[in-house]
Amino acid sequence: MMGTDLTGMVQRELSDEELLALDLDLFPTDCVEFIEKPKPCEGGDGHTSSRTTESCCTDQGTAEATCSGNEQSPNQPTTSEQGSDPLCEGSGTKRRKQDGRIPLERFGWKYLTVTDLSRQAWCEQQVVYGAELPHIKELREDIPVVKAGSCLHLARELEVQDIVPITVESREDKWAVKMLNLLSMIQFLQAGERVREFPVFEELEGIFVVGVVDELCYNSKGELELRELKTRGNRTYPSAAQRKSHHLQVSIYKLLFEAMIKGQLKKDTITHHLRLRTEQPFGSEVLAHAQSVGYTVSTFGDLLDLVLLNLTYAEIPTVDTLKIEYCYQADASVIGTEVVPFEEEWVKSELRHYCSFWKGQREARGVDIEEAWKCRYCDFADICEWRQSKAEEATRKNRANQSK
């Protein structure tokens, strides 16, 4: 394949072996997919008991504050849980089978984020490597395009609310900040106002799922719209493969949001999955903030009861429209807006499939041969056992065909 002209190569049908063996640098740059960084608000490690600082958002022009927990993204295992470097101890697949625990337990996670699930639609094996080797995934945070995307999300948030830090002293404090934020946002939605960074969470397929909706607002017809911002490194729409993951993401947001406003979220569900203590008193700053916005609560259980009561009786409509806005990072200009049809059966089918991996009912899958081009943009391509096994499988098939 050395020195092969890509144009000539694409004009004929490639074997699976040739496709996996391609020098990916030969592909044109317009194939590049920009993988958005998950918003840090979507999760928290849930293990920290030391004092940390959370971000609180105060709505401009009102006396009340809306608070949003700015926690670390999904629950990464501690150093002791991670063990030795997986790259130094033989086959990762063999070690996973010997471990015996389901993936959620193996990674020390209490829940999934919506980003975790939507990324599975891109490449499930990549999600696994990201969980097993978080130090590699974290390096992406320093990439300029990733930083640019985060800055645009923050700028949108600051259009409607200021951010004020609050020191938290426990896991219950972290979730209290999220709950206080939710309480205030319920009031704004009831008043017909726009809210951003709306926290959503509920049990789906037996797994607790957490997310943050970019924006909820009412259109000129009075219908509620759920909007998601996606930033792009080039002024083009993403490919069909990337858009599928985006469609899944906003569709799961709708499921979570509507379960909450319909009163389906239960207290025991939250405390069981997140292992939160209802009798845990708040730290001084969280308590002071709750009081400043008019809530007389002293324990996490009190606040949780108040949140669930407000959700049950809130006069908030269901989501009528799902929209994804694609924005060019260089100048923040809008590339275009896509209206996403909500297909409930498709979403639930996808959830069952992806959650079955986290529950240990099947092994992780990488990309199919037809989507091997995705490997070019993966930090784990060089160590991917799925990619290697598919290449070997393709070689065997090719040899078998040649021998006929």
N, C-alpha and C positions, 0 to 999 in steps of 0.2 A: 504493500500500500504506500510505500515511500514515494513522495513526489507526485501523488495522484492529484489530478485536477478535479476539484469538487463538482464543478458543473457537469463534467462528463460522467462523473460517478452517479450523480443523482438522476441522470437521464435513463439509467437502466435500473432494474430492480436489484437491491442488495440482499444478500443472504443475511440471516440473523447474525452469523459469526462476523461478517464484515461490518455490520452496523455497530456492534459492540466494540469492535477493534478500531473504529475510526479515530483519527487524530481530531479531537474535538475543536482544536484551534482553527481547523479548516472552515468551520461553519461561519456564516456571515453574522455580524454583530446585531442585526435587527431581530435575531432569534432570542436575544437576551431577555430573560424574565427577571424583573426586580421583585424579590421576595420581601414584602413589608415586614418590618420588625413588629412583634406583638406589643401592644400597648402595655406598659408596666402595671397599669391599674388592674389588669385582668386576673391577677392572682397574688399570692403571697406564700412564702415558704411555710407558714403555719407552725414553725418550730421555734421561732425566736422568742425568748422570754426577757432578754435584756432591753434596755431603753433604746428606742429608735425614734426617728422623726417621720411623721406622716404628713402628707399635704392636705390641707383643708382649703376648700374653695368657697369664697364668699360672694354671693350674688351682688352685682353692682346695682345701686339704686334702691336697695332694701335694707332693713335693719336686721334681717335674718341671715344666717350663714348656711351655706350648703357645704358639706364636708365630703371629701373623696379620698379614700385610702389609696395612697400611691405606693403600693407594696411591690416587692420584688416579683418578677414573673415566675412562672410555675414552680411549685415546690421542688427544689433541688435537694438531693440527698446530702446529708452531712458528709464530711471527709471520711468518717469511719464507715458510713453506709456505702460509700462509693468503693471502698477497698482499694486494691492495687490497680495500677494502670491496666485497663482491659486489653491494650495493645500488646502487653508483655506476657499474657497468660494464655496463649493459644486461641483456639476458635471461640469467638463470642457466642455463636449458636450453641456450642457444646456447653459452655458455662451457664448460659441461660437455662438450658434444659436441666442441668444439674442443680440449679438454684431451687427450683420447685415452686417458687412464689409467683403469683400473677404479676404482670408488669406494674400495676399501680403500687403494690406492696414492695416490689423490688426497687423501685425508684423512690420510695418513701413519700409518695403523693397521697393526699387525702381527697383530691378532686382533680378534674381536668378543666382547662380553659377552653373556650370556644376556638381560640387560635390553635390549640393542640389538635382538635378535631378537623378543622379546616385544612391544616397542614397535611393531615393524613391523605386528603384528597389529592395533594400534590405528590407526596412520596412518603409512605408510612415508614419505610426503613430509615429515611432521613430523620424522622421524628425520634425514632429509637436511639440512633447514634447521638442525636442532640441531647437526649436525656442521660445517656451513659457517659458522654464526654462534654459536659457543660462548659468546660474551660475553652474548648474550641469554638463552641457556639457563641460564647460571650465576646470573642474577639471581633465578631461582626459588628458589635455596638460602636466600635471606633471607626468603621468604614464611613466615609463622608456621605454617601447616599443614604445610609441608614440614619445618620444624625439629622440629615436634612428632612427626612420623613417625620422623625420625632418632633422636630421643631415646628413643622407645619401643623401637626396635630395639637401641639401646645398653643400655638398662636390662635387656632380656632377656639380652643377652650377659653383662652383669656379674653375673647371677645364678649363673653357673657358672664364671666366670673373671675374674681381675683383668687390667688392661691396663697394661703397662709399656713405655715408649718405648725403642727401639733405634735408634741412628744408623747409617744405611747409606751406603756410599760408591760404589755402582755398581748397575747394573741387576741384576747377578747377586746382589748382596746383598739386593735387594728380593725376588727370587724365592726366595732361600735362606730368608728369614723365613717365607714362605708354605710352603715345603717342610718346615721344622722344625715348623711348626704341624701340618701334615698327618701327619707321623710320630707325633706325640704323640696325635693324635686317632684314628689307627688303633688304637693300644693301648687307648684308652678304649672304642672300639666293640667290640673283641675281648673286653673285660671286661664287656660288657653295659651300659655307661654311656651317658649322654646327652652329645652334643656339639653345639656351636653354631658358626655361621660356618665351616662346613666347605668348604674350597676344592676346586673341581672344574674340570677342564680336559681337553680332548681335541680331536682334529681331527674335524670333522663336515662332510661335503660339500666336502672340500678346504680348509676354513677352520678355523683354530684358534679354539676357543670357550672362554671362561673364565667361571666363575660362582662364587657363594658360597651354599651351602645354609644357610638359617636354622637348621634343627635336624634332627638325626637321633637317633632314640630307639627304644626297644623298648616295645611295648605289653604288656598282661597275658598275651597269648598267646605272647610271645617273638618276635613279628614285628617287622621293622624298618620304621619309619615315617619318611617324609620330610615335614617340616612347613615351611610358609611363612607368615610373618606379613605381613598387609596391614592398614595403618591407614587409617581413614576419617574424613573431616571431618564426616560426619553418621551417625546411628545406623541405617543401612540397608545392605543388600547392594548391591554395584555392579551395573550393568546387564549384560546378556548380552554386550555388546561388550567390556566391560572384563574380565569373567570369562573370555572366550576367551583373552585375552592372559595371564591368570594361569594358566590350564590349560596353555597352551603352555610357560610358564616352568618350572613344576614338572616337566612331562614331559621337558623338555630336561635338567633337573637329573638326573633318573633315568637318562637315556641316558648322560650324562657320568660319573656316579658308578659305574654298573655297568661301563662300559668300563674304568674305572680298576681296580676290584677284580678284574676278570677278566683283568688283565694285558695288555690291548690297547694301553695307552699306551706309546709307544716313545720312547727317549731322543732319537733323531734328529728325531722329530716336534717335540719341545719346543724343542730348540736351533735347528732350522731356522726354525720360525715366529717364535720370539721373538728370534732372533739373539743367543743367549746364548753366552758363551765358557766351555767346560768347564774350561779351565785357569786361569780367573780366581780368584785367591786371595780369601778373604773379608776384609772390613774387620775391625778389631780388636774391635768390639762384637759383631758377628755371630759371629765365631770364638769369643769368650769365652762367648757364650750357648750355642752348639752344644756346647762342652766342658762347660758347667755342667749340661746335661741328658743327658750321657753319650755324645755322638757324637764320634768322633775323625775329623773331616773337615776338610780345609783348603782344598779347591777346590770350585767349584760342581759339577763333574763327579762328584767323589766323593760328594757329597750326593745328587745326582740318581740315581746308581746305587743308593744305599742306599734311597731312596724307592721306586724301581721294584721293587726286590727285596722290600720289605715289602708293597707293594700286591699283587704276584703271589702271595705265600704267606700273605697275611692271611686269617684265617678269619672273614670278614665276609659275612653273607648279602646277597642282593639286596633291593631295596626292595619290600615287600609292599603298602604303602598310601601314597598321596599325599594330603596334607591341607592345606587353606588355612584359616587362622584370620583372621577379620576382626575388627578391634579398633577401638573408638571412641576417637578421640584425646583427647577432653576429659577422660575419667576412666579411660582404659585398660581399660574394661570390654569383655568379649567380646560381639560382635554375634552371631556364630555360626561354626561350623566346617563346611566343605564337603569331602567326600571326592571326589577327582577320579579318574575311571576312566582308566587308562592305555591309550590306543589307539595302538599302535606305528605302524601304517600311516599314520594321520592325522598324527602328529608328524613322521614322516620326509617325508611329502608337503609339509607346511608348511615344513620346513627346506629342502627342495629349492627351493621357490618363493622363499623369502626370501633364501637364499644366492645364488640366480641373479642377484639385483640386485647384490650386493657383488662378484660375479665379472664384472660388466659384460655379462651376457647379456641384459639387458632394462633399460628405463628405470624409474625409481621411479614408484609409483602413489600417488595420494591416496585420499581416501575416496570411496565411491560416493554418488550423489545421496541415497539413502535414509539415509545416515549423515552428511549435511551438518551436522547439529546438533553434531557433534564440533568443528567449526571455532570454535564459541563459546569453547572452552577452550584454544585454541591461540595461542601467543605469535606465530605467524607468519602468522596468517590474513590480515592486511592486505597481505602481500607474496606470498602463495601463488599461483604461476603455475598450479598444477593447479586450484585453486578458480576462478580467472579463466577458464581454458579451458573448464571445465565449465559455467560460467555463460553463456559465449558460445555453447557448443554447445546448451545448453537454449534460448537465445533463438532460434537459427536453427530449431530443431525447432518451437518454438511458432509462429513466423511462417509456417513451411511448412504447419503444420496449419491456421492461420487462413486461408491463401490457398486452401485446397482447397474 
